Amino acid sequence: MTAPEVHGSQFPSNTAVVMGIVNVTPDSFSDGGRYLEAEAAIAHGLKLIEDGAQVIDVGGESTRPGAEPVDARTEAERVLPVIEALSEHARVSVDTTKPAVAVAAVEAGATIINDVSASLAEVAADTGACWIAMHMRGQPRTMQVDPRYGDVVGEVSAFLEDRAGRAAALGVREIWVDPGIGFGKTRAHNLSLLKHLPRLVELGWPVVVGTSRKSFLGELLSTSDGIAPVGDRIEGSVASATWAVACGARMIRAHDVEATAHAIKVVGPPVLSRASPA
């Protein structure tokens, strides 16, 4: 069955899309500040588009476990020139939890607010932007300190269904949900969410999944030398992305865009995905 088009979406309905990651930060877990300067970040974003990314996700504040927050002015100064330049070439999202940064990013050309706090629905409604609501337990600085759930799949699904419903009531026209793999979750929690991803898809909201290079993959790919380093997690990243699309995910957030895009082509359309509820 071909997945129907998402209400208000600019994406085709017969495939999942790749969101390429551009971290304009000095402390990202994946690239360690390689793209902190605007020129480097823009060049990287253009390369990701060439590799097959339909969306470029630009972030100016690290959300890795243990990360310290930055002020809105610093975050905006990092991301706005990059968003303005890349929005001429692809759809751009801003990865932020701050209302002021989100508004400025939309004014600079972003059409998606990628919100790990799931708190910016009103901003999305006011600006007309698409909104991605993610589940996170706690804050990045403390989220991996002994996270616990009674039923991780049920709790995450209920949270996202509630937030998506509220956003729809506010008038947000394009709403996506993200289970927040690695955000306040153990390896067991992450694997359970991936195993039961069809339950989240069946809620009816298009699903974003981001497993790329995350630490639980490093644990799964560990050897006698220890946990696999970030650069050795590509196979795990692509395999989990492929699984997510097969389960119905409509968007994959990835660092290794070319490999991920090729894998998605092989898998084909996300067969379980449905349009957002009216």
Helices and strands as residue ranges (DSSP letters): E 17-23, H 38-51, E 55-59, H 72-86, E 91-95, H 99-108, E 112-115, H 121-127, E 130-134, H 152-170, E 175-178, H 187-195, H 197-201, E 208-209, H 215-220, G 230-232, H 234-247, E 251-254, H 257-267
